[in-house]
């Protein structure tokens, strides 16, 4: 009997700390964020509070609260924090009593824009893809390593990365689980009503993030979600840059992007490289798909001329590989005629 009791104790969830202790930990989290000049918006505080308490995420329902907002309001009533409405989105700014609340800043000229190279590398969690930032050319790019079996450009790029590791900084993408949690926190922070319930239901679907993205685009909260998500992407990029001593502006308002090297996967969205004609693609999450820009031809690899049949087979293989790893937005932006789609 003692053995079974011991086994049961091993798997019993730990007792949550008292609410007053959690409130005190909350103030320490806010103070730490303020001291480092980082955002103190409510959705960003929740995972940090959970981590500080030794958990994967903070669960306010253990204390009888139906939402994290209600938990924060209780902390404010107890005198631990001060809440103000964020300038955009459903978020709250969380401050400490007697201190001014510093609103997190997103570049005002283009609040929804993130550099296309950084968006592609941080927000695409596709497997078998390597993501790096080139310090010399100041551009982030992705490459699919299995393609080196048939693509000489990819082989050359993989060799360059191996020969000069100090030049290329690895990038860990934002995982699907993290992006889904962003969507869950955003949905939970919405005002009580049909739209909130609709968004929360999407996150119980078989493909929650895909379903959420489809639904939120049809709702008035679409713009709030874009700002909410992009603030978190910018925070993630800034944290990575600080850890790796990289000087980079995630919004890229004064940045003219270099063309990705031959062998790299195409960019998702962002500014058009200098010298490339065509319209500027919209920011991630914009209302309509961007017009298809004219992409500059990549320099051809030197070497013996291949037969037309070999060139066509290689080209088709590369196209298939690219399409297989495109995001939904990239696929929707491809210029196809109805006749091409109908043709077998």
C-alpha positions in Angstrom: 0.0 0.0 0.0 2.9 2.3 0.9 4.4 1.6 -2.5 1.3 2.6 -4.3 0.9 5.7 -2.2 4.5 6.7 -3.0 3.9 6.2 -6.8 0.7 8.3 -6.5 2.6 11.1 -4.8 5.2 11.1 -7.6 2.6 11.9 -10.2 0.4 14.2 -8.2 0.5 17.8 -9.6 2.4 20.1 -7.3 0.4 22.4 -5.0 0.2 25.9 -6.5 1.8 28.6 -4.3 -0.5 31.0 -2.4 -2.1 33.8 -4.4 -0.2 36.5 -2.4 3.1 34.8 -3.4 2.1 34.8 -7.0 1.2 38.5 -6.9 4.7 39.2 -5.4 6.3 37.1 -8.2 4.2 39.0 -10.7 5.7 42.3 -9.5 9.2 40.9 -9.8 8.5 39.9 -13.4 7.2 43.3 -14.3 10.1 45.0 -12.5 12.6 42.8 -14.5 11.0 43.7 -17.8 10.9 47.4 -17.0 14.6 47.4 -15.9 15.6 45.8 -19.3 13.4 48.2 -21.3 11.2 45.5 -22.6 7.4 45.3 -23.2 5.2 44.8 -20.1 2.0 44.0 -22.0 -0.2 41.4 -20.4 0.1 38.6 -22.9 3.9 38.7 -22.8 3.9 38.6 -19.0 1.8 35.4 -18.6 4.4 32.9 -20.0 7.2 34.7 -18.1 5.2 34.4 -14.9 4.7 30.7 -15.5 8.4 30.2 -16.1 9.3 32.2 -13.0 7.0 29.9 -11.0 8.6 26.8 -12.4 5.8 25.9 -14.8 5.4 25.8 -18.6 2.6 28.3 -18.4 0.7 30.1 -15.7 -2.8 28.7 -15.1 -5.0 31.3 -13.5 -7.9 28.9 -13.2 -6.1 27.3 -10.2 -7.0 30.4 -8.3 -10.6 30.6 -9.5 -10.0 33.2 -12.3 -11.7 32.7 -15.6 -9.1 34.7 -17.5 -5.6 36.1 -17.1 -7.1 39.6 -17.4 -9.3 38.9 -14.3 -6.2 37.7 -12.4 -4.4 40.9 -13.3 -7.4 43.0 -12.2 -7.3 41.2 -8.8 -3.6 42.0 -8.5 -4.3 45.6 -9.2 -7.1 45.7 -6.6 -4.6 44.2 -4.1 -2.2 47.1 -4.9 0.6 45.1 -6.5 0.3 46.5 -10.1 -1.3 49.2 -12.2 -3.2 48.4 -15.4 -3.8 50.7 -18.4 -5.3 49.9 -21.8 -2.8 49.4 -24.6 -2.9 51.8 -27.4 -3.8 49.0 -29.8 -5.3 45.5 -29.5 -6.9 44.0 -26.4 -3.7 43.9 -24.4 -3.2 45.7 -21.1 0.0 47.5 -20.1 1.1 46.3 -16.7 3.0 48.7 -14.5 4.1 49.1 -10.9 2.4 51.6 -8.5 4.1 55.0 -8.5 5.9 54.4 -11.8 4.9 55.6 -15.3 3.7 52.8 -17.6 6.0 52.8 -20.7 4.0 51.8 -23.8 5.9 49.3 -26.0 6.8 50.8 -29.3 6.3 49.5 -32.8 7.7 51.7 -35.6 4.9 54.2 -36.4 5.5 54.6 -40.1 4.7 50.9 -40.8 3.3 49.3 -37.6 2.5 46.0 -39.2 5.7 45.5 -41.2 8.5 43.1 -40.3 11.5 42.7 -42.5 10.7 39.9 -45.0 13.9 38.0 -44.4 13.4 38.0 -40.6 9.7 37.1 -41.0 10.5 34.1 -43.2 13.2 32.7 -41.0 11.5 33.2 -37.6 7.9 32.3 -38.5 8.5 29.3 -40.7 8.9 26.2 -38.5 9.2 23.8 -41.4 11.4 20.8 -40.7 14.6 20.0 -42.6 15.2 23.8 -43.1 18.3 25.5 -41.8 18.0 29.2 -40.8 20.9 31.6 -40.4 21.7 35.3 -40.4 24.6 36.5 -42.6 26.6 39.1 -40.6 28.5 40.2 -43.6 25.5 40.7 -46.0 23.1 41.5 -43.2 20.4 39.2 -44.3 18.6 36.2 -42.9 17.8 33.3 -45.1 16.6 29.7 -45.1 17.9 26.7 -47.0 16.7 23.2 -47.3 19.7 20.9 -46.7 18.3 17.8 -48.4 18.2 19.8 -51.7 22.0 19.7 -51.8 21.7 16.2 -53.2 20.6 17.7 -56.6 21.2 21.5 -56.3 24.8 22.8 -56.7 23.8 26.2 -55.3 22.6 24.6 -52.1 25.8 22.5 -51.9 27.9 25.6 -52.2 25.9 27.4 -49.6 26.1 24.5 -47.1 29.9 24.5 -47.6 30.1 28.2 -46.9 28.2 27.9 -43.7 30.5 25.1 -42.5 33.7 27.0 -43.4 32.8 30.3 -41.7 30.5 29.6 -38.7 31.3 32.9 -37.1 29.8 34.8 -40.0 26.4 32.9 -40.0 24.3 33.1 -36.8 21.8 30.2 -36.3 18.1 31.2 -36.0 15.6 29.1 -34.0 12.1 29.7 -35.4 9.1 30.5 -33.3 7.6 27.0 -32.8 4.0 26.1 -33.8 3.2 25.5 -30.1 4.3 29.1 -29.3 2.4 30.6 -32.1 -0.7 28.7 -31.1 -0.3 29.9 -27.5 -0.1 33.5 -28.8 -3.4 32.8 -30.6 -4.9 31.3 -27.4 -3.8 34.2 -25.2 -5.1 36.7 -27.7 -8.5 34.9 -27.9 -8.8 34.6 -24.2 -8.2 38.4 -23.8 -11.1 39.3 -26.1 -14.3 40.7 -24.6 -16.8 38.1 -23.6 -19.1 37.3 -26.5 -19.7 35.3 -29.7 -16.4 36.3 -31.4 -14.3 35.3 -28.4 -16.0 31.9 -28.2 -15.6 31.4 -32.0 -11.8 32.1 -31.8 -11.4 29.8 -28.8 -13.2 27.0 -30.6 -10.8 27.1 -33.5 -8.0 26.3 -31.2 -9.6 22.9 -30.4 -9.5 22.0 -34.1 -7.2 19.3 -35.6 -5.1 22.1 -37.1 -5.7 24.9 -34.6 -3.4 27.6 -35.9 -4.6 27.2 -39.5 -8.3 27.3 -38.4 -7.7 30.3 -36.1 -5.9 32.2 -38.9 -8.8 31.5 -41.3 -11.5 32.7 -38.8 -9.7 35.7 -37.4 -9.3 37.2 -40.9 -13.1 37.4 -41.1 -13.6 39.3 -37.8 -13.1 42.9 -36.8 -10.4 41.7 -34.4 -8.2 41.0 -37.5 -6.1 44.2 -37.2 -5.7 43.8 -33.4 -4.4 40.2 -33.9 -1.8 41.4 -36.5 -0.5 44.0 -34.1 -0.6 41.6 -31.2 1.3 38.9 -33.0 3.8 41.2 -34.7 4.8 42.8 -31.4 5.7 39.4 -30.1 7.6 38.5 -33.2 9.6 41.8 -32.9 10.3 41.0 -29.2 11.5 37.5 -30.2 13.8 38.9 -32.9 15.2 41.5 -30.5 15.9 38.8 -27.8 17.7 36.7 -30.4 19.7 39.7 -31.6 20.8 40.6 -28.0 21.9 37.1 -27.3 24.0 36.9 -30.5 25.3 40.5 -30.6 23.5 41.2 -33.8 22.5 44.8 -34.6 19.2 44.6 -36.5 16.0 46.6 -36.9 13.1 44.0 -37.1 10.8 46.6 -38.8 13.5 47.5 -41.3 12.0 51.0 -41.9 15.4 52.3 -43.1 16.7 49.0 -44.5 17.2 48.1 -48.2 17.3 44.3 -48.3 20.0 42.3 -50.0 19.0 39.6 -52.4 19.1 36.1 -50.8 22.1 34.0 -52.0 21.6 31.4 -54.7 20.4 28.2 -53.1 18.3 30.0 -50.4 14.6 29.5 -50.2 12.5 32.5 -51.3 11.4 35.2 -48.8 7.8 35.2 -47.6 7.1 39.0 -47.6 8.6 42.4 -47.0 10.4 45.2 -48.8 11.4 44.6 -52.4 15.2 44.5 -52.8 16.9 47.6 -54.2 16.8 47.7 -58.0 13.9 45.3 -58.4 10.9 46.8 -60.2 7.4 46.0 -59.2 5.0 46.9 -56.3 5.9 46.6 -52.7 4.4 43.4 -51.1 2.1 44.0 -48.2 3.1 43.3 -44.6 2.4 39.9 -43.0 -1.4 39.7 -42.3 -2.3 42.5 -44.7 -5.9 42.5 -46.0 -5.1 41.4 -49.5 -2.5 39.2 -51.2 0.5 41.2 -52.6 0.9 41.7 -56.3 3.5 39.3 -57.6 6.8 41.2 -57.8 9.3 40.6 -60.6 12.2 38.7 -59.0 15.7 39.3 -60.3 17.4 36.4 -62.0 19.9 34.6 -59.9 23.4 34.3 -61.2 23.9 31.0 -62.9 26.5 28.6 -61.5 29.6 28.1 -63.6 30.2 24.7 -65.0 29.7 22.5 -68.1 26.5 23.1 -70.0 23.7 20.6 -69.3 21.4 19.1 -71.9 17.9 20.8 -72.2 16.3 17.7 -70.7 18.6 17.7 -67.7 18.0 21.4 -67.1 14.2 21.0 -67.3 14.3 18.1 -64.8 16.4 20.0 -62.4 14.2 23.1 -62.7 11.0 21.0 -62.1 12.7 19.4 -59.0 13.5 22.8 -57.6 10.0 24.1 -58.2 8.4 21.1 -56.6 10.7 21.4 -53.6 9.9 25.1 -53.2 6.2 24.6 -53.5 6.2 21.8 -50.9 7.7 24.2 -48.3 5.8 27.4 -49.1 3.4 28.9 -46.5 -0.2 29.4 -47.2 0.4 33.1 -47.9 3.2 32.3 -50.4 1.0 29.8 -52.2 -1.9 32.2 -52.5 0.4 34.8 -54.0 1.5 32.5 -56.9 0.2 33.9 -60.3 -1.8 31.1 -61.8 -4.5 31.3 -64.5 -7.6 29.2 -64.3 -6.5 27.3 -67.4 -3.3 26.2 -65.7 -5.2 25.0 -62.7 -7.7 23.1 -64.8 -5.0 21.5 -67.0 -4.1 17.9 -66.0 
